[in-house]
Amino acid sequence: MNGIPEALKAHVKSGVTSLCRCWILVRSDGERMGFTDHDCGLSFEETEFIPTTGMDAAALERSTGLAVDNSQAVGALSSVGLTDDDIEQGLYDGASITQYLVNWEDVEQRMITFKGTIGEIKRGSGAFEAELRSISEGLNQPIGRAYLRQCGAQVGDARCQVDLTGAEFTSEAEVTFSVGQRVLHLKGLDSYDDTWFLQGTVAFVTGENTGAVGVVKVDQINGPRRVLEMWEDLRHPIGVGDRVQVTAGCDKAENTCRVKFSNLLNFRGFPKMPGDDWALSYPVRDGQNDGSSLR
């Protein structure tokens, strides 16, 4: 029982225990939430732990070496806990989670049994099942640059360094018409070129979809209106009058970086990289073969 606080170790060895599990979850929007599988609420680490979610966890699998430690948490979707809408909007994607083993009679007797992030979430019939990925998950992620003709950075990130907050690349507009939950017509974007927002994002500022973000699949100018189609349907209908924030997209091509963003200095691709035909070529006797430049 190495690593267990002495007080908790003595409690476990007593033979009569009052143990439960608690979770602190921090969403991508910064909201901090607490859950417990005990039947009463608990409080520690400046967090209130809610029992009414019916949250429970499977056994934690641990291993040596670089294998990833994983577990699962299951519970009920409810207004006081995890809601279907919040999951759909991606607020729990990559959320950090810390699991504790706690003596509910004395919460000072506790220890961290798991620390990591939320992975895949499955939901249905009013319940959810979430994969818990430990911090060693990062050891399985590829590290290093990929040699491609296209840029390897994401527009606006630290490697790209383009400031997307200015009016040239980001603007707010109003929905005048919608088709289903994927296509929206906007007004107030007349000054932007056709396809300017292609592969960019649409973030909903008001309406039922507030907080939702979609990626632009199609961007067309249709008379006085601009028509945007997203790759995926939103969870709620798009309402006329909803306000959205639209951000320009990038196809990662060298010419786009130079002309659209004036950012060629930070282009992270290799547009002059030889293609497959060159790589598979072989020496021949014909032509100029004196070692001089072929251009």
Secondary structure, DSSP 8 states (H G I E B T S, - for coil): -TTS-HHHHHHHHTS---EEEEEEEE-TT--EEEEESSSS-EEETTEEEESTT--EE---B--STT---EEEEEEE--TTS--HHHHHTTTTTT-EEEEEEEETT-TTSEEEEEEEEEEEEEEETTEEEEEEEEGGGGGGS--S----SS--S-TTSTTT---TTSTTTEEEEEEEEEETTTEEEEES-TTS-TTTTTT-EEEE-SSTTTT-EEEEEEEEEETTEEEEEESS--SS---TT-EEEEE------HHHHHHTS--GGG--S-TT---HHHHT----SSS--SSS---
